[in-house]
Amino acid sequence: MLKIYHNPRCSKSRAGLKYLVDNTIPHKIIEYLKVLLSPEDIMDLSIKTGLKPFELVRTHEEYFKKNLKGKEFTDKEWCEIISENLRLLHRPIVVNGNNAVLAQPPENINNIL
């Protein structure tokens, strides 16, 4: 069963969830703003997607612009930063076992089926 890291207030996240529902793909919803994701969890998502932790950061978020823009951090530090500020995490991320995708566009989900 797929897992979708979802924020119901995000249109892109809702589009990813709709894609799963419309295609009758079994899934479990993880509203990641309501759970604790550790830096290790973020690193795991990074590894599964094949994206660097920084590539999982929503750089248009106000917190990023005010506090992080132009600064350099290690992958481990980015995972800590994202874990402490989960709104920075791109969404939706869909996981299938050891593989995951950033489902923007939602059709990216097909890459892990």
Secondary structure as UniProt FT lines:
FT   STRAND          2..6
FT   TURN            8..9
FT   HELIX           11..22
FT   TURN            23..24
FT   STRAND          27..31
FT   TURN            32..33
FT   HELIX           39..49
FT   HELIX           53..56
FT   TURN            59..60
FT   HELIX           62..67
FT   TURN            68..70
FT   HELIX           75..84
FT   HELIX           86..88
FT   STRAND          93..96
FT   TURN            97..98
FT   STRAND          99..102
FT   HELIX           106..112
//
